[in-house]
Amino acid sequence: MGRIIYAEDDDIVGEIATSALFGAGHAVGWLRDGQAALEAMRFRTPDVAVLDLHMPNMDGMRVVRAMRVDPHLAMVPVLMLTAVSGRSDKDIAFYEGVDDYLTKPFDPDELIFRVEQLMGGNIRRTGMFA
């Protein structure tokens, strides 16, 4: 079981993702904007952050940038879950410090698998690229 912060402003997508992750035995804090997600992570460090790219107040990329310069959050794995599927957008996300990238619509089982891979330490941060 892991602690997951999930930032998503779409209610339907949020319900699907949180239901899948809860069903797999994880504790999920679902927040509807990036600023609230960042504040929650600073209060209690999660095992994984799942972020949407486009959100109110602070988008997912700005959250990642803030995490990567915060000593308490710098090593928290990040999965970007977004409808943005362009190759350059994905490349930029990895450059900024995202560890995995999944596009919507998504298979809930794949979301669970990817989150659990990130929690399992099967990734290794190399600094600039995941």
BAFI-3210 file (N, C-alpha, C; in Angstrom, 3 decimals, decimal comma, padded with zeros to 6 digits):
// residues 130
n [1|2|3|4|5|6|7|8|9|10|11|12|13|14|15|16|17|18|19|20|21|22|23|24|25|26|27|28|29|30|31|32|33|34|35|36|37|38|39|40|41|42|43|44|45|46|47|48|49|50|51|52|53|54|55|56|57|58|59|60|61|62|63|64|65|66|67|68|69|70|71|72|73|74|75|76|77|78|79|80|81|82|83|84|85|86|87|88|89|90|91|92|93|94|95|96|97|98|99|100|101|102|103|104|105|106|107|108|109|110|111|112|113|114|115|116|117|118|119|120|121|122|123|124|125|126|127|128|129|130]
n.u [000,841|000,517|001,080|-000,506|-000,535|-002,847|-003,481|-006,002|-008,374|-010,693|-013,720|-014,819|-012,637|-011,038|-012,583|-012,526|-009,752|-009,045|-010,744|-009,782|-007,145|-007,625|-009,011|-006,933|-005,678|-004,353|-003,725|-005,194|-004,900|-006,893|-006,705|-007,840|-006,355|-003,088|-001,596|-002,758|-002,148|000,666|001,020|-000,124|001,684|003,954|003,206|002,876|004,912|004,370|004,349|004,200|003,450|000,732|-000,005|-002,029|-001,558|-002,748|-004,211|-006,106|-004,778|-002,057|-000,194|000,557|003,243|004,542|004,235|005,870|008,376|008,635|008,695|011,090|013,087|012,769|014,055|012,728|010,910|012,121|012,888|010,552|008,661|007,065|004,156|002,879|-000,329|-002,255|-004,153|-002,663|-000,821|001,292|004,525|006,646|005,677|005,705|008,459|009,437|008,250|009,596|012,170|011,858|011,583|009,685|008,791|007,298|004,829|001,545|-001,146|-004,474|-007,448|-007,147|-006,189|-007,383|-006,091|-003,535|-002,722|-002,588|-000,554|001,643|001,933|002,525|004,939|006,544|006,496|007,772|010,430|011,600|012,583|015,120|016,430|018,284|019,041|018,731|017,163|014,602]
n.v [-001,191|002,177|005,738|008,138|011,133|012,717|014,821|016,290|017,896|017,127|015,691|013,155|011,670|011,779|010,302|007,741|007,120|007,369|005,476|003,109|003,053|003,076|000,664|-001,067|-001,014|001,268|004,413|007,383|010,782|013,010|015,910|018,975|020,899|022,065|023,648|023,089|020,379|020,435|021,745|019,824|017,724|018,849|018,956|016,247|013,876|012,055|008,660|008,493|010,835|011,675|013,489|015,771|017,491|019,963|022,115|024,126|027,066|026,032|024,418|020,963|020,719|022,891|022,133|019,852|021,043|022,603|020,565|019,248|020,942|021,049|019,798|017,813|016,717|016,135|013,559|012,164|010,011|010,829|010,545|011,614|012,116|012,635|014,298|015,311|014,421|014,784|014,242|016,064|017,363|015,286|014,700|017,100|016,952|014,740|015,789|017,837|016,388|014,393|011,043|009,044|008,745|008,884|008,688|010,013|008,729|006,188|002,904|001,623|-000,518|-000,389|002,073|001,475|-000,474|001,046|003,017|001,384|000,309|002,584|003,046|000,802|001,184|000,650|002,447|004,783|007,758|009,966|012,498|014,762|013,374|010,861]
n.w [000,000|-000,836|-000,384|-002,196|-003,974|-005,905|-008,522|-010,196|-012,203|-013,464|-012,801|-013,571|-014,627|-012,362|-010,512|-011,705|-011,686|-008,918|-007,775|-008,935|-007,906|-005,114|-004,979|-005,467|-003,105|-002,221|-000,547|-001,383|-001,984|-003,397|-005,175|-006,619|-007,929|-008,894|-007,065|-004,559|-004,439|-004,312|-001,847|-000,146|-000,516|000,580|003,201|003,935|002,746|-000,189|-001,555|-004,268|-006,851|-008,854|-011,584|-013,419|-016,485|-017,325|-015,178|-012,823|-011,149|-010,704|-013,032|-013,939|-014,791|-013,607|-010,965|-010,892|-011,409|-009,065|-007,180|-007,810|-006,958|-004,282|-001,356|000,143|-001,568|-003,932|-004,777|-005,059|-006,983|-010,090|-011,961|-014,918|-015,853|-018,460|-021,068|-023,056|-025,733|-027,449|-028,896|-028,388|-026,108|-024,276|-024,244|-023,147|-020,630|-019,488|-019,504|-017,636|-015,315|-014,878|-014,161|-015,388|-017,994|-018,910|-021,108|-021,474|-022,960|-020,422|-019,337|-016,389|-015,058|-016,147|-015,143|-012,382|-012,468|-013,416|-011,416|-009,223|-010,110|-010,003|-007,249|-006,384|-006,682|-009,077|-010,784|-011,569|-010,684|-012,604|-012,434|-014,606|-016,469|-016,450]
ca.u [000,000|001,281|000,408|-000,473|-001,202|-003,367|-003,996|-006,846|-009,530|-011,851|-014,369|-014,996|-011,316|-010,626|-013,305|-012,021|-008,385|-008,997|-011,417|-008,850|-006,023|-008,179|-009,314|-005,671|-005,185|-003,546|-004,343|-005,102|-005,389|-007,241|-006,851|-008,300|-005,449|-001,682|-001,120|-003,221|-001,375|002,012|000,918|-000,359|002,934|004,883|002,723|003,206|005,516|003,748|005,212|004,104|002,532|000,122|-000,399|-002,538|-000,751|-003,521|-005,049|-006,159|-003,844|-000,677|-000,274|001,378|004,667|005,050|004,320|007,083|009,542|008,721|009,090|012,470|014,006|012,455|014,803|011,842|010,073|012,917|012,991|009,227|008,359|005,913|003,502|002,035|-001,516|-002,763|-004,682|-001,670|-000,118|002,335|005,869|007,456|005,168|006,208|009,905|009,615|007,882|010,707|013,275|011,557|011,707|008,630|009,338|006,490|003,864|000,428|-002,138|-005,905|-008,018|-006,186|-006,687|-007,123|-005,100|-002,212|-002,412|-002,159|000,748|002,694|002,117|003,211|006,318|007,233|006,637|008,649|011,836|012,124|013,087|016,297|016,585|019,649|019,230|017,914|016,220|014,135]
ca.v [000,000|003,401|007,038|008,769|012,422|012,740|016,143|016,172|018,776|016,525|014,804|011,791|011,042|011,652|009,173|006,486|006,866|007,129|004,214|002,043|003,032|002,622|-000,750|-001,799|-000,953|002,462|005,605|008,421|012,123|013,612|017,361|019,435|021,862|021,806|024,325|022,306|019,126|020,747|022,014|018,543|016,964|019,473|018,610|014,835|013,384|010,833|007,687|008,817|011,902|011,521|014,856|016,165|018,597|021,208|022,276|025,516|027,630|025,643|023,229|019,839|020,943|023,784|021,333|019,027|021,925|022,946|019,352|018,859|021,819|020,919|018,634|016,776|016,167|015,962|012,168|011,548|009,695|011,530|010,049|012,617|011,494|013,794|014,120|015,854|013,239|015,131|013,746|017,128|017,582|014,179|014,909|018,204|016,461|013,932|016,711|018,585|015,525|013,392|009,691|008,249|009,580|008,070|009,567|009,733|007,814|005,217|001,656|001,693|-001,526|000,129|003,112|000,783|-001,092|002,066|003,614|000,402|000,247|003,746|002,841|-000,329|001,541|000,129|003,571|005,386|009,128|010,256|013,940|015,495|012,501|009,697]
ca.w [000,000|-000,901|-000,276|-003,511|-004,193|-007,268|-008,874|-011,392|-012,076|-014,126|-011,828|-014,073|-014,657|-010,973|-009,909|-012,275|-011,209|-007,472|-007,520|-009,306|-006,967|-003,830|-005,142|-005,417|-001,734|-001,965|000,022|-002,412|-001,707|-004,684|-005,119|-007,928|-008,563|-008,636|-005,860|-003,409|-004,431|-003,836|-000,412|000,530|-000,541|001,524|004,537|004,132|001,508|-000,707|-002,217|-005,692|-007,248|-010,177|-011,900|-014,730|-017,011|-017,314|-013,988|-012,345|-010,161|-010,976|-013,870|-013,520|-015,052|-012,554|-009,740|-011,018|-011,225|-007,642|-006,460|-008,090|-006,227|-002,861|-000,878|000,677|-002,643|-005,149|-005,199|-005,161|-008,379|-010,651|-013,167|-015,549|-016,446|-019,184|-022,420|-023,980|-026,223|-028,411|-028,573|-027,789|-024,752|-023,471|-024,087|-022,201|-019,297|-018,980|-019,261|-016,411|-014,152|-014,766|-014,223|-016,308|-018,704|-019,380|-021,722|-021,358|-021,984|-019,927|-018,759|-014,951|-014,664|-016,511|-014,158|-011,160|-012,741|-013,501|-010,083|-008,383|-010,583|-009,446|-005,807|-006,128|-006,838|-010,337|-011,557|-010,943|-011,150|-013,022|-012,390|-015,557|-017,154|-015,675]
c.u [000,876|000,416|000,603|-001,177|-001,580|-003,990|-004,703|-008,075|-010,788|-012,461|-014,490|-013,664|-010,817|-011,295|-012,774|-010,657|-008,351|-009,665|-010,488|-007,723|-006,462|-008,429|-008,074|-005,009|-004,353|-004,377|-004,118|-005,693|-005,619|-007,487|-007,130|-007,463|-004,023|-001,154|-001,517|-002,444|000,027|002,011|000,710|000,920|003,963|004,488|003,091|003,661|004,845|004,799|005,281|003,165|002,042|-000,486|-000,985|-001,677|-001,497|-004,489|-005,095|-005,071|-002,387|-000,741|000,720|002,866|005,286|005,162|005,597|008,330|009,732|009,163|010,576|013,503|013,761|013,148|013,923|011,019|010,859|012,942|011,640|008,951|007,074|005,451|002,630|000,914|-002,298|-003,330|-003,705|-000,771|000,984|003,714|006,717|006,995|005,694|007,702|010,194|009,308|009,014|011,920|013,093|011,587|010,589|009,256|008,579|005,388|002,797|-000,637|-003,558|-006,469|-007,010|-006,907|-006,380|-006,099|-003,683|-001,782|-001,890|-000,764|001,863|002,974|002,887|004,656|007,127|007,457|007,641|010,115|012,451|012,572|014,304|016,493|018,058|019,914|018,289|016,868|015,824|014,475]
c.v [001,241|004,628|007,768|010,113|012,452|014,099|016,059|017,041|018,240|015,481|013,358|011,047|010,809|010,480|007,841|006,145|006,563|005,810|003,036|001,927|002,600|001,118|-001,632|-001,696|000,265|003,571|006,742|009,722|012,807|015,098|017,868|020,542|021,603|022,450|023,550|020,992|019,364|021,004|020,717|017,706|017,543|019,166|017,164|014,256|012,087|009,863|007,965|010,006|011,602|012,877|014,975|017,333|019,926|021,227|023,746|025,805|027,298|024,373|022,163|020,043|021,867|023,052|020,493|019,881|022,281|021,736|019,068|019,766|021,801|019,665|017,498|016,093|015,793|014,529|011,447|011,265|010,389|010,831|011,175|011,864|012,604|013,426|014,621|014,714|013,530|014,676|014,830|017,435|016,507|014,335|016,014|017,740|015,620|014,811|017,454|017,713|014,536|012,007|008,777|009,140|008,660|009,009|009,053|009,569|006,724|003,981|001,717|000,666|-001,078|001,237|002,478|000,195|-000,056|002,725|002,651|000,188|001,405|003,591|001,748|-000,031|001,011|001,235|004,111|006,760|009,358|011,747|014,620|014,622|011,337|008,445]
c.w [000,000|-000,706|-001,592|-003,445|-005,669|-007,526|-010,219|-011,208|-012,755|-013,186|-012,309|-014,085|-013,236|-010,277|-010,413|-011,693|-009,719|-007,116|-007,829|-008,290|-005,569|-003,873|-005,092|-004,045|-001,379|-001,322|-000,968|-001,894|-003,043|-004,476|-006,526|-008,557|-008,098|-007,370|-004,610|-003,308|-003,881|-002,326|000,373|000,569|000,418|002,967|004,879|002,805|001,060|-001,253|-003,718|-005,857|-008,656|-010,501|-013,299|-015,199|-016,884|-016,137|-013,605|-011,311|-010,430|-011,811|-013,407|-013,725|-014,005|-011,221|-009,764|-010,791|-009,749|-006,820|-006,623|-007,427|-004,719|-002,327|-000,346|-000,409|-003,897|-005,661|-005,263|-006,640|-008,829|-011,919|-013,693|-016,258|-017,124|-020,540|-023,471|-024,439|-027,235|-027,954|-027,901|-026,363|-023,807|-023,210|-023,071|-020,784|-018,703|-018,669|-017,934|-015,156|-013,920|-014,934|-015,174|-016,852|-019,275|-019,924|-021,493|-022,774|-021,624|-019,402|-017,255|-014,464|-015,018|-015,559|-012,869|-011,348|-012,729|-012,157|-009,189|-008,822|-010,009|-007,945|-005,485|-006,304|-008,119|-011,273|-010,841|-011,528|-011,481|-013,017|-013,352|-016,224|-016,262|-016,426]
res [m|g|r|i|i|y|a|e|d|d|d|i|v|g|e|i|a|t|s|a|l|f|g|a|g|h|a|v|g|w|l|r|d|g|q|a|a|l|e|a|m|r|f|r|t|p|d|v|a|v|l|d|l|h|m|p|n|m|d|g|m|r|v|v|r|a|m|r|v|d|p|h|l|a|m|v|p|v|l|m|l|t|a|v|s|g|r|s|d|k|d|i|a|f|y|e|g|v|d|d|y|l|t|k|p|f|d|p|d|e|l|i|f|r|v|e|q|l|m|g|g|n|i|r|r|t|g|m|f|a]
***
